[in-house]
Amino acid sequence: MKEWIQLPDIRTIIYIILAFIIPYLISKINMKMRKYGDPPWKKEEERTKN
């Protein structure tokens, strides 16, 4: 006898996708804000580290 794999409903799939997309977008926005919003002394510290 074959066992059928039952897929989750569409709402669960959407929530799983959102669980990955939302943190990704927040981190991208945070990186852009830091790039343009950091004070000059903070940018100098980052240059010396790299």
mmCIF entry with sequence, helices, sheets and N, C-alpha, C, O atoms, coordinates in Angstrom:
data_MODEL
# 
_entry.id   MODEL 
# 
_entity.id                         1 
_entity.type                       polymer 
_entity.pdbx_number_of_molecules   1 
# 
_entity_poly.entity_id                      1 
_entity_poly.type                           'polypeptide(L)' 
_entity_poly.nstd_linkage                   no 
_entity_poly.nstd_monomer                   no 
_entity_poly.pdbx_seq_one_letter_code       MKEWIQLPDIRTIIYIILAFIIPYLISKINMKMRKYGDPPWKKEEERTKN 
_entity_poly.pdbx_seq_one_letter_code_can   MKEWIQLPDIRTIIYIILAFIIPYLISKINMKMRKYGDPPWKKEEERTKN 
_entity_poly.pdbx_strand_id                 A 
# 
loop_
_entity_poly_seq.entity_id 
_entity_poly_seq.num 
_entity_poly_seq.mon_id 
_entity_poly_seq.hetero 
1 1  MET n 
1 2  LYS n 
1 3  GLU n 
1 4  TRP n 
1 5  ILE n 
1 6  GLN n 
1 7  LEU n 
1 8  PRO n 
1 9  ASP n 
1 10 ILE n 
1 11 ARG n 
1 12 THR n 
1 13 ILE n 
1 14 ILE n 
1 15 TYR n 
1 16 ILE n 
1 17 ILE n 
1 18 LEU n 
1 19 ALA n 
1 20 PHE n 
1 21 ILE n 
1 22 ILE n 
1 23 PRO n 
1 24 TYR n 
1 25 LEU n 
1 26 ILE n 
1 27 SER n 
1 28 LYS n 
1 29 ILE n 
1 30 ASN n 
1 31 MET n 
1 32 LYS n 
1 33 MET n 
1 34 ARG n 
1 35 LYS n 
1 36 TYR n 
1 37 GLY n 
1 38 ASP n 
1 39 PRO n 
1 40 PRO n 
1 41 TRP n 
1 42 LYS n 
1 43 LYS n 
1 44 GLU n 
1 45 GLU n 
1 46 GLU n 
1 47 ARG n 
1 48 THR n 
1 49 LYS n 
1 50 ASN n 
# 
_struct_asym.id          A 
_struct_asym.entity_id   1 
# 
loop_
_struct_conf.conf_type_id 
_struct_conf.id 
_struct_conf.pdbx_PDB_helix_id 
_struct_conf.beg_label_comp_id 
_struct_conf.beg_label_asym_id 
_struct_conf.beg_label_seq_id 
_struct_conf.pdbx_beg_PDB_ins_code 
_struct_conf.end_label_comp_id 
_struct_conf.end_label_asym_id 
_struct_conf.end_label_seq_id 
_struct_conf.pdbx_end_PDB_ins_code 
_struct_conf.beg_auth_comp_id 
_struct_conf.beg_auth_asym_id 
_struct_conf.beg_auth_seq_id 
_struct_conf.end_auth_comp_id 
_struct_conf.end_auth_asym_id 
_struct_conf.end_auth_seq_id 
_struct_conf.pdbx_PDB_helix_class 
_struct_conf.details 
_struct_conf.pdbx_PDB_helix_length 
HELX_P HELX_P1 AA1 ILE A 10 ? GLY A 37 ? ILE A 10 GLY A 37 1 ? 28 
HELX_P HELX_P2 AA2 PRO A 40 ? LYS A 49 ? PRO A 40 LYS A 49 1 ? 10 
# 
_struct_conf_type.id          HELX_P 
_struct_conf_type.criteria    ? 
_struct_conf_type.reference   ? 
# 
loop_
_atom_site.group_PDB 
_atom_site.id 
_atom_site.type_symbol 
_atom_site.label_atom_id 
_atom_site.label_alt_id 
_atom_site.label_comp_id 
_atom_site.label_asym_id 
_atom_site.label_entity_id 
_atom_site.label_seq_id 
_atom_site.pdbx_PDB_ins_code 
_atom_site.Cartn_x 
_atom_site.Cartn_y 
_atom_site.Cartn_z 
_atom_site.occupancy 
_atom_site.B_iso_or_equiv 
_atom_site.pdbx_formal_charge 
_atom_site.auth_seq_id 
_atom_site.auth_comp_id 
_atom_site.auth_asym_id 
_atom_site.auth_atom_id 
_atom_site.pdbx_PDB_model_num 
ATOM 1   N N  . MET A 1 1  ? 0.824  -1.172 0.000  1.00 0.00 ? 1  MET A N  1 
ATOM 2   C CA . MET A 1 1  ? 0.000  0.000  0.000  1.00 0.00 ? 1  MET A CA 1 
ATOM 3   C C  . MET A 1 1  ? 0.883  1.257  0.000  1.00 0.00 ? 1  MET A C  1 
ATOM 4   O O  . MET A 1 1  ? 1.869  1.326  0.735  1.00 0.00 ? 1  MET A O  1 
ATOM 5   N N  . LYS A 1 2  ? 0.535  2.225  -0.806 1.00 0.00 ? 2  LYS A N  1 
ATOM 6   C CA . LYS A 1 2  ? 1.297  3.459  -0.859 1.00 0.00 ? 2  LYS A CA 1 
ATOM 7   C C  . LYS A 1 2  ? 0.825  4.421  0.225  1.00 0.00 ? 2  LYS A C  1 
ATOM 8   O O  . LYS A 1 2  ? -0.367 4.567  0.497  1.00 0.00 ? 2  LYS A O  1 
ATOM 9   N N  . GLU A 1 3  ? 1.823  5.072  0.833  1.00 0.00 ? 3  GLU A N  1 
ATOM 10  C CA . GLU A 1 3  ? 1.478  6.119  1.794  1.00 0.00 ? 3  GLU A CA 1 
ATOM 11  C C  . GLU A 1 3  ? 1.538  7.452  1.075  1.00 0.00 ? 3  GLU A C  1 
ATOM 12  O O  . GLU A 1 3  ? 2.545  7.776  0.444  1.00 0.00 ? 3  GLU A O  1 
ATOM 13  N N  . TRP A 1 4  ? 0.488  8.210  1.163  1.00 0.00 ? 4  TRP A N  1 
ATOM 14  C CA . TRP A 1 4  ? 0.427  9.499  0.484  1.00 0.00 ? 4  TRP A CA 1 
ATOM 15  C C  . TRP A 1 4  ? 1.008  10.584 1.379  1.00 0.00 ? 4  TRP A C  1 
ATOM 16  O O  . TRP A 1 4  ? 0.761  10.634 2.584  1.00 0.00 ? 4  TRP A O  1 
ATOM 17  N N  . ILE A 1 5  ? 1.774  11.433 0.757  1.00 0.00 ? 5  ILE A N  1 
ATOM 18  C CA . ILE A 1 5  ? 2.335  12.568 1.492  1.00 0.00 ? 5  ILE A CA 1 
ATOM 19  C C  . ILE A 1 5  ? 1.330  13.704 1.421  1.00 0.00 ? 5  ILE A C  1 
ATOM 20  O O  . ILE A 1 5  ? 0.939  14.144 0.340  1.00 0.00 ? 5  ILE A O  1 
ATOM 21  N N  . GLN A 1 6  ? 0.929  14.159 2.568  1.00 0.00 ? 6  GLN A N  1 
ATOM 22  C CA . GLN A 1 6  ? -0.049 15.237 2.615  1.00 0.00 ? 6  GLN A CA 1 
ATOM 23  C C  . GLN A 1 6  ? 0.686  16.572 2.740  1.00 0.00 ? 6  GLN A C  1 
ATOM 24  O O  . GLN A 1 6  ? 1.416  16.791 3.707  1.00 0.00 ? 6  GLN A O  1 
ATOM 25  N N  . LEU A 1 7  ? 0.496  17.458 1.772  1.00 0.00 ? 7  LEU A N  1 
ATOM 26  C CA . LEU A 1 7  ? 1.122  18.767 1.796  1.00 0.00 ? 7  LEU A CA 1 
ATOM 27  C C  . LEU A 1 7  ? 0.356  19.691 2.731  1.00 0.00 ? 7  LEU A C  1 
ATOM 28  O O  . LEU A 1 7  ? -0.858 19.561 2.892  1.00 0.00 ? 7  LEU A O  1 
ATOM 29  N N  . PRO A 1 8  ? 1.084  20.635 3.351  1.00 0.00 ? 8  PRO A N  1 
ATOM 30  C CA . PRO A 1 8  ? 0.379  21.589 4.212  1.00 0.00 ? 8  PRO A CA 1 
ATOM 31  C C  . PRO A 1 8  ? -0.485 22.533 3.379  1.00 0.00 ? 8  PRO A C  1 
ATOM 32  O O  . PRO A 1 8  ? -0.276 22.690 2.176  1.00 0.00 ? 8  PRO A O  1 
ATOM 33  N N  . ASP A 1 9  ? -1.448 23.151 4.035  1.00 0.00 ? 9  ASP A N  1 
ATOM 34  C CA . ASP A 1 9  ? -2.319 24.060 3.294  1.00 0.00 ? 9  ASP A CA 1 
ATOM 35  C C  . ASP A 1 9  ? -1.552 25.327 2.887  1.00 0.00 ? 9  ASP A C  1 
ATOM 36  O O  . ASP A 1 9  ? -0.450 25.592 3.368  1.00 0.00 ? 9  ASP A O  1 
ATOM 37  N N  . ILE A 1 10 ? -2.162 26.086 2.000  1.00 0.00 ? 10 ILE A N  1 
ATOM 38  C CA . ILE A 1 10 ? -1.496 27.238 1.397  1.00 0.00 ? 10 ILE A CA 1 
ATOM 39  C C  . ILE A 1 10 ? -1.133 28.295 2.438  1.00 0.00 ? 10 ILE A C  1 
ATOM 40  O O  . ILE A 1 10 ? -0.117 28.974 2.295  1.00 0.00 ? 10 ILE A O  1 
ATOM 41  N N  . ARG A 1 11 ? -1.938 28.441 3.470  1.00 0.00 ? 11 ARG A N  1 
ATOM 42  C CA . ARG A 1 11 ? -1.664 29.427 4.522  1.00 0.00 ? 11 ARG A CA 1 
ATOM 43  C C  . ARG A 1 11 ? -0.370 29.086 5.259  1.00 0.00 ? 11 ARG A C  1 
ATOM 44  O O  . ARG A 1 11 ? 0.410  29.984 5.577  1.00 0.00 ? 11 ARG A O  1 
ATOM 45  N N  . THR A 1 12 ? -0.136 27.832 5.529  1.00 0.00 ? 12 THR A N  1 
ATOM 46  C CA . THR A 1 12 ? 1.095  27.407 6.192  1.00 0.00 ? 12 THR A CA 1 
ATOM 47  C C  . THR A 1 12 ? 2.301  27.662 5.305  1.00 0.00 ? 12 THR A C  1 
ATOM 48  O O  . THR A 1 12 ? 3.342  28.105 5.791  1.00 0.00 ? 12 THR A O  1 
ATOM 49  N N  . ILE A 1 13 ? 2.179  27.392 4.025  1.00 0.00 ? 13 ILE A N  1 
ATOM 50  C CA . ILE A 1 13 ? 3.276  27.639 3.091  1.00 0.00 ? 13 ILE A CA 1 
ATOM 51  C C  . ILE A 1 13 ? 3.604  29.125 3.034  1.00 0.00 ? 13 ILE A C  1 
ATOM 52  O O  . ILE A 1 13 ? 4.777  29.498 3.026  1.00 0.00 ? 13 ILE A O  1 
ATOM 53  N N  . ILE A 1 14 ? 2.590  29.971 2.994  1.00 0.00 ? 14 ILE A N  1 
ATOM 54  C CA . ILE A 1 14 ? 2.805  31.421 2.972  1.00 0.00 ? 14 ILE A CA 1 
ATOM 55  C C  . ILE A 1 14 ? 3.521  31.868 4.242  1.00 0.00 ? 14 ILE A C  1 
ATOM 56  O O  . ILE A 1 14 ? 4.435  32.690 4.172  1.00 0.00 ? 14 ILE A O  1 
ATOM 57  N N  . TYR A 1 15 ? 3.130  31.350 5.387  1.00 0.00 ? 15 TYR A N  1 
ATOM 58  C CA . TYR A 1 15 ? 3.778  31.728 6.651  1.00 0.00 ? 15 TYR A CA 1 
ATOM 59  C C  . TYR A 1 15 ? 5.244  31.290 6.682  1.00 0.00 ? 15 TYR A C  1 
ATOM 60  O O  . TYR A 1 15 ? 6.094  32.009 7.207  1.00 0.00 ? 15 TYR A O  1 
ATOM 61  N N  . ILE A 1 16 ? 5.539  30.131 6.129  1.00 0.00 ? 16 ILE A N  1 
ATOM 62  C CA . ILE A 1 16 ? 6.925  29.656 6.072  1.00 0.00 ? 16 ILE A CA 1 
ATOM 63  C C  . ILE A 1 16 ? 7.761  30.582 5.195  1.00 0.00 ? 16 ILE A C  1 
ATOM 64  O O  . ILE A 1 16 ? 8.884  30.938 5.551  1.00 0.00 ? 16 ILE A O  1 
ATOM 65  N N  . ILE A 1 17 ? 7.211  30.966 4.055  1.00 0.00 ? 17 ILE A N  1 
ATOM 66  C CA . ILE A 1 17 ? 7.927  31.874 3.159  1.00 0.00 ? 17 ILE A CA 1 
ATOM 67  C C  . ILE A 1 17 ? 8.149  33.223 3.839  1.00 0.00 ? 17 ILE A C  1 
ATOM 68  O O  . ILE A 1 17 ? 9.241  33.785 3.762  1.00 0.00 ? 17 ILE A O  1 
ATOM 69  N N  . LEU A 1 18 ? 7.132  33.736 4.493  1.00 0.00 ? 18 LEU A N  1 
ATOM 70  C CA . LEU A 1 18 ? 7.258  35.019 5.201  1.00 0.00 ? 18 LEU A CA 1 
ATOM 71  C C  . LEU A 1 18 ? 8.265  34.939 6.344  1.00 0.00 ? 18 LEU A C  1 
ATOM 72  O O  . LEU A 1 18 ? 8.924  35.930 6.659  1.00 0.00 ? 18 LEU A O  1 
ATOM 73  N N  . ALA A 1 19 ? 8.389  33.779 6.960  1.00 0.00 ? 19 ALA A N  1 
ATOM 74  C CA . ALA A 1 19 ? 9.342  33.614 8.058  1.00 0.00 ? 19 ALA A CA 1 
ATOM 75  C C  . ALA A 1 19 ? 10.778 33.786 7.573  1.00 0.00 ? 19 ALA A C  1 
ATOM 76  O O  . ALA A 1 19 ? 11.654 34.128 8.368  1.00 0.00 ? 19 ALA A O  1 
ATOM 77  N N  . PHE A 1 20 ? 11.033 33.560 6.310  1.00 0.00 ? 20 PHE A N  1 
ATOM 78  C CA . PHE A 1 20 ? 12.366 33.776 5.749  1.00 0.00 ? 20 PHE A CA 1 
ATOM 79  C C  . PHE A 1 20 ? 12.509 35.159 5.124  1.00 0.00 ? 20 PHE A C  1 
ATOM 80  O O  . PHE A 1 20 ? 13.557 35.790 5.253  1.00 0.00 ? 20 PHE A O  1 
ATOM 81  N N  . ILE A 1 21 ? 11.473 35.632 4.452  1.00 0.00 ? 21 ILE A N  1 
ATOM 82  C CA . ILE A 1 21 ? 11.564 36.901 3.729  1.00 0.00 ? 21 ILE A CA 1 
ATOM 83  C C  . ILE A 1 21 ? 11.639 38.095 4.673  1.00 0.00 ? 21 ILE A C  1 
ATOM 84  O O  . ILE A 1 21 ? 12.444 38.998 4.446  1.00 0.00 ? 21 ILE A O  1 
ATOM 85  N N  . ILE A 1 22 ? 10.836 38.126 5.711  1.00 0.00 ? 22 ILE A N  1 
ATOM 86  C CA . ILE A 1 22 ? 10.790 39.292 6.603  1.00 0.00 ? 22 ILE A CA 1 
ATOM 87  C C  . ILE A 1 22 ? 12.133 39.534 7.291  1.00 0.00 ? 22 ILE A C  1 
ATOM 88  O O  . ILE A 1 22 ? 12.610 40.669 7.248  1.00 0.00 ? 22 ILE A O  1 
ATOM 89  N N  . PRO A 1 23 ? 12.778 38.550 7.922  1.00 0.00 ? 23 PRO A N  1 
ATOM 90  C CA . PRO A 1 23 ? 14.089 38.825 8.524  1.00 0.00 ? 23 PRO A CA 1 
ATOM 91  C C  . PRO A 1 23 ? 15.146 39.211 7.483  1.00 0.00 ? 23 PRO A C  1 
ATOM 92  O O  . PRO A 1 23 ? 16.015 40.036 7.762  1.00 0.00 ? 23 PRO A O  1 
ATOM 93  N N  . TYR A 1 24 ? 15.075 38.621 6.291  1.00 0.00 ? 24 TYR A N  1 
ATOM 94  C CA . TYR A 1 24 ? 16.024 38.965 5.230  1.00 0.00 ? 24 TYR A CA 1 
ATOM 95  C C  . TYR A 1 24 ? 15.877 40.434 4.839  1.00 0.00 ? 24 TYR A C  1 
ATOM 96  O O  . TYR A 1 24 ? 16.872 41.150 4.727  1.00 0.00 ? 24 TYR A O  1 
ATOM 97  N N  . LEU A 1 25 ? 14.651 40.880 4.635  1.00 0.00 ? 25 LEU A N  1 
ATOM 98  C CA . LEU A 1 25 ? 14.428 42.271 4.254  1.00 0.00 ? 25 LEU A CA 1 
ATOM 99  C C  . LEU A 1 25 ? 14.839 43.235 5.370  1.00 0.00 ? 25 LEU A C  1 
ATOM 100 O O  . LEU A 1 25 ? 15.406 44.293 5.097  1.00 0.00 ? 25 LEU A O  1 
ATOM 101 N N  . ILE A 1 26 ? 14.561 42.877 6.605  1.00 0.00 ? 26 ILE A N  1 
ATOM 102 C CA . ILE A 1 26 ? 14.948 43.730 7.724  1.00 0.00 ? 26 ILE A CA 1 
ATOM 103 C C  . ILE A 1 26 ? 16.466 43.855 7.797  1.00 0.00 ? 26 ILE A C  1 
ATOM 104 O O  . ILE A 1 26 ? 16.980 44.945 8.052  1.00 0.00 ? 26 ILE A O  1 
ATOM 105 N N  . SER A 1 27 ? 17.184 42.771 7.580  1.00 0.00 ? 27 SER A N  1 
ATOM 106 C CA . SER A 1 27 ? 18.647 42.852 7.627  1.00 0.00 ? 27 SER A CA 1 
ATOM 107 C C  . SER A 1 27 ? 19.190 43.685 6.475  1.00 0.00 ? 27 SER A C  1 
ATOM 108 O O  . SER A 1 27 ? 20.156 44.425 6.660  1.00 0.00 ? 27 SER A O  1 
ATOM 109 N N  . LYS A 1 28 ? 18.586 43.582 5.279  1.00 0.00 ? 28 LYS A N  1 
ATOM 110 C CA . LYS A 1 28 ? 19.022 44.397 4.143  1.00 0.00 ? 28 LYS A CA 1 
ATOM 111 C C  . LYS A 1 28 ? 18.773 45.880 4.414  1.00 0.00 ? 28 LYS A C  1 
ATOM 112 O O  . LYS A 1 28 ? 19.633 46.714 4.130  1.00 0.00 ? 28 LYS A O  1 
ATOM 113 N N  . ILE A 1 29 ? 17.610 46.211 4.960  1.00 0.00 ? 29 ILE A N  1 
ATOM 114 C CA . ILE A 1 29 ? 17.305 47.604 5.292  1.00 0.00 ? 29 ILE A CA 1 
ATOM 115 C C  . ILE A 1 29 ? 18.276 48.108 6.348  1.00 0.00 ? 29 ILE A C  1 
ATOM 116 O O  . ILE A 1 29 ? 18.756 49.238 6.256  1.00 0.00 ? 29 ILE A O  1 
ATOM 117 N N  . ASN A 1 30 ? 18.571 47.291 7.346  1.00 0.00 ? 30 ASN A N  1 
ATOM 118 C CA . ASN A 1 30 ? 19.497 47.674 8.406  1.00 0.00 ? 30 ASN A CA 1 
ATOM 119 C C  . ASN A 1 30 ? 20.887 47.958 7.840  1.00 0.00 ? 30 ASN A C  1 
ATOM 120 O O  . ASN A 1 30 ? 21.531 48.927 8.242  1.00 0.00 ? 30 ASN A O  1 
ATOM 121 N N  . MET A 1 31 ? 21.357 47.120 6.907  1.00 0.00 ? 31 MET A N  1 
ATOM 122 C CA . MET A 1 31 ? 22.675 47.339 6.308  1.00 0.00 ? 31 MET A CA 1 
ATOM 123 C C  . MET A 1 31 ? 22.721 48.651 5.529  1.00 0.00 ? 31 MET A C  1 
ATOM 124 O O  . MET A 1 31 ? 23.703 49.389 5.602  1.00 0.00 ? 31 MET A O  1 
ATOM 125 N N  . LYS A 1 32 ? 21.644 48.939 4.777  1.00 0.00 ? 32 LYS A N  1 
ATOM 126 C CA . LYS A 1 32 ? 21.602 50.200 4.020  1.00 0.00 ? 32 LYS A CA 1 
ATOM 127 C C  . LYS A 1 32 ? 21.557 51.395 4.961  1.00 0.00 ? 32 LYS A C  1 
ATOM 128 O O  . LYS A 1 32 ? 22.214 52.405 4.706  1.00 0.00 ? 32 LYS A O  1 
ATOM 129 N N  . MET A 1 33 ? 20.794 51.297 6.044  1.00 0.00 ? 33 MET A N  1 
ATOM 130 C CA . MET A 1 33 ? 20.715 52.398 6.998  1.00 0.00 ? 33 MET A CA 1 
ATOM 131 C C  . MET A 1 33 ? 22.066 52.637 7.659  1.00 0.00 ? 33 MET A C  1 
ATOM 132 O O  . MET A 1 33 ? 22.457 53.785 7.866  1.00 0.00 ? 33 MET A O  1 
ATOM 133 N N  . ARG A 1 34 ? 22.774 51.580 7.989  1.00 0.00 ? 34 ARG A N  1 
ATOM 134 C CA . ARG A 1 34 ? 24.096 51.725 8.590  1.00 0.00 ? 34 ARG A CA 1 
ATOM 135 C C  . ARG A 1 34 ? 25.095 52.310 7.615  1.00 0.00 ? 34 ARG A C  1 
ATOM 136 O O  . ARG A 1 34 ? 25.975 53.075 8.008  1.00 0.00 ? 34 ARG A O  1 
ATOM 137 N N  . LYS A 1 35 ? 24.967 51.955 6.340  1.00 0.00 ? 35 LYS A N  1 
ATOM 138 C CA . LYS A 1 35 ? 25.888 52.455 5.326  1.00 0.00 ? 35 LYS A CA 1 
ATOM 139 C C  . LYS A 1 35 ? 25.780 53.970 5.195  1.00 0.00 ? 35 LYS A C  1 
ATOM 140 O O  . LYS A 1 35 ? 26.793 54.658 5.073  1.00 0.00 ? 35 LYS A O  1 
ATOM 141 N N  . TYR A 1 36 ? 24.560 54.490 5.221  1.00 0.00 ? 36 TYR A N  1 
ATOM 142 C CA . TYR A 1 36 ? 24.352 55.916 5.018  1.00 0.00 ? 36 TYR A CA 1 
ATOM 143 C C  . TYR A 1 36 ? 24.189 56.699 6.318  1.00 0.00 ? 36 TYR A C  1 
ATOM 144 O O  . TYR A 1 36 ? 24.302 57.925 6.307  1.00 0.00 ? 36 TYR A O  1 
ATOM 145 N N  . GLY A 1 37 ? 23.933 56.035 7.420  1.00 0.00 ? 37 GLY A N  1 
ATOM 146 C CA . GLY A 1 37 ? 23.607 56.737 8.646  1.00 0.00 ? 37 GLY A CA 1 
ATOM 147 C C  . GLY A 1 37 ? 24.670 56.733 9.725  1.00 0.00 ? 37 GLY A C  1 
ATOM 148 O O  . GLY A 1 37 ? 24.536 57.465 10.706 1.00 0.00 ? 37 GLY A O  1 
ATOM 149 N N  . ASP A 1 38 ? 25.730 55.933 9.583  1.00 0.00 ? 38 ASP A N  1 
ATOM 150 C CA . ASP A 1 38 ? 26.765 55.895 10.605 1.00 0.00 ? 38 ASP A CA 1 
ATOM 151 C C  . ASP A 1 38 ? 27.539 57.213 10.641 1.00 0.00 ? 38 ASP A C  1 
ATOM 152 O O  . ASP A 1 38 ? 27.774 57.819 9.596  1.00 0.00 ? 38 ASP A O  1 
ATOM 153 N N  . PRO A 1 39 ? 27.935 57.660 11.829 1.00 0.00 ? 39 PRO A N  1 
ATOM 154 C CA . PRO A 1 39 ? 28.750 58.866 11.924 1.00 0.00 ? 39 PRO A CA 1 
ATOM 155 C C  . PRO A 1 39 ? 30.143 58.621 11.328 1.00 0.00 ? 39 PRO A C  1 
ATOM 156 O O  . PRO A 1 39 ? 30.569 57.474 11.194 1.00 0.00 ? 39 PRO A O  1 
ATOM 157 N N  . PRO A 1 40 ? 30.850 59.704 10.969 1.00 0.00 ? 40 PRO A N  1 
ATOM 158 C CA . PRO A 1 40 ? 32.157 59.550 10.321 1.00 0.00 ? 40 PRO A CA 1 
ATOM 159 C C  . PRO A 1 40 ? 33.169 58.756 11.153 1.00 0.00 ? 40 PRO A C  1 
ATOM 160 O O  . PRO A 1 40 ? 33.947 57.982 10.595 1.00 0.00 ? 40 PRO A O  1 
ATOM 161 N N  . TRP A 1 41 ? 33.172 58.936 12.474 1.00 0.00 ? 41 TRP A N  1 
ATOM 162 C CA . TRP A 1 41 ? 34.155 58.222 13.292 1.00 0.00 ? 41 TRP A CA 1 
ATOM 163 C C  . TRP A 1 41 ? 33.884 56.721 13.281 1.00 0.00 ? 41 TRP A C  1 
ATOM 164 O O  . TRP A 1 41 ? 34.817 55.925 13.393 1.00 0.00 ? 41 TRP A O  1 
ATOM 165 N N  . LYS A 1 42 ? 32.632 56.330 13.149 1.00 0.00 ? 42 LYS A N  1 
ATOM 166 C CA . LYS A 1 42 ? 32.291 54.905 13.088 1.00 0.00 ? 42 LYS A CA 1 
ATOM 167 C C  . LYS A 1 42 ? 32.760 54.298 11.765 1.00 0.00 ? 42 LYS A C  1 
ATOM 168 O O  . LYS A 1 42 ? 33.226 53.159 11.732 1.00 0.00 ? 42 LYS A O  1 
ATOM 169 N N  . LYS A 1 43 ? 32.635 55.063 10.673 1.00 0.00 ? 43 LYS A N  1 
ATOM 170 C CA . LYS A 1 43 ? 33.070 54.578 9.374  1.00 0.00 ? 43 LYS A CA 1 
ATOM 171 C C  . LYS A 1 43 ? 34.586 54.407 9.343  1.00 0.00 ? 43 LYS A C  1 
ATOM 172 O O  . LYS A 1 43 ? 35.087 53.480 8.706  1.00 0.00 ? 43 LYS A O  1 
ATOM 173 N N  . GLU A 1 44 ? 35.324 55.287 10.023 1.00 0.00 ? 44 GLU A N  1 
ATOM 174 C CA . GLU A 1 44 ? 36.783 55.163 10.075 1.00 0.00 ? 44 GLU A CA 1 
ATOM 175 C C  . GLU A 1 44 ? 37.208 53.903 10.808 1.00 0.00 ? 44 GLU A C  1 
ATOM 176 O O  . GLU A 1 44 ? 38.171 53.248 10.411 1.00 0.00 ? 44 GLU A O  1 
ATOM 177 N N  . GLU A 1 45 ? 36.492 53.556 11.886 1.00 0.00 ? 45 GLU A N  1 
ATOM 178 C CA . GLU A 1 45 ? 36.803 52.326 12.629 1.00 0.00 ? 45 GLU A CA 1 
ATOM 179 C C  . GLU A 1 45 ? 36.619 51.098 11.746 1.00 0.00 ? 45 GLU A C  1 
ATOM 180 O O  . GLU A 1 45 ? 37.428 50.171 11.783 1.00 0.00 ? 45 GLU A O  1 
ATOM 181 N N  . GLU A 1 46 ? 35.546 51.096 10.950 1.00 0.00 ? 46 GLU A N  1 
ATOM 182 C CA . GLU A 1 46 ? 35.293 49.945 10.089 1.00 0.00 ? 46 GLU A CA 1 
ATOM 183 C C  . GLU A 1 46 ? 36.362 49.825 9.006  1.00 0.00 ? 46 GLU A C  1 
ATOM 184 O O  . GLU A 1 46 ? 36.735 48.713 8.631  1.00 0.00 ? 46 GLU A O  1 
ATOM 185 N N  . ARG A 1 47 ? 36.857 50.945 8.500  1.00 0.00 ? 47 ARG A N  1 
ATOM 186 C CA . ARG A 1 47 ? 37.913 50.906 7.482  1.00 0.00 ? 47 ARG A CA 1 
ATOM 187 C C  . ARG A 1 47 ? 39.210 50.336 8.060  1.00 0.00 ? 47 ARG A C  1 
ATOM 188 O O  . ARG A 1 47 ? 39.912 49.585 7.383  1.00 0.00 ? 47 ARG A O  1 
ATOM 189 N N  . THR A 1 48 ? 39.527 50.683 9.293  1.00 0.00 ? 48 THR A N  1 
ATOM 190 C CA . THR A 1 48 ? 40.770 50.199 9.896  1.00 0.00 ? 48 THR A CA 1 
ATOM 191 C C  . THR A 1 48 ? 40.693 48.713 10.217 1.00 0.00 ? 48 THR A C  1 
ATOM 192 O O  . THR A 1 48 ? 41.715 48.027 10.217 1.00 0.00 ? 48 THR A O  1 
ATOM 193 N N  . LYS A 1 49 ? 39.489 48.207 10.492 1.00 0.00 ? 49 LYS A N  1 
ATOM 194 C CA . LYS A 1 49 ? 39.330 46.776 10.760 1.00 0.00 ? 49 LYS A CA 1 
ATOM 195 C C  . LYS A 1 49 ? 39.600 45.949 9.515  1.00 0.00 ? 49 LYS A C  1 
ATOM 196 O O  . LYS A 1 49 ? 40.256 44.911 9.593  1.00 0.00 ? 49 LYS A O  1 
ATOM 197 N N  . ASN A 1 50 ? 39.108 46.389 8.380  1.00 0.00 ? 50 ASN A N  1 
ATOM 198 C CA . ASN A 1 50 ? 39.217 45.616 7.140  1.00 0.00 ? 50 ASN A CA 1 
ATOM 199 C C  . ASN A 1 50 ? 40.532 45.790 6.527  1.00 0.00 ? 50 ASN A C  1 
ATOM 200 O O  . ASN A 1 50 ? 40.804 45.212 5.474  1.00 0.00 ? 50 ASN A O  1 
# 
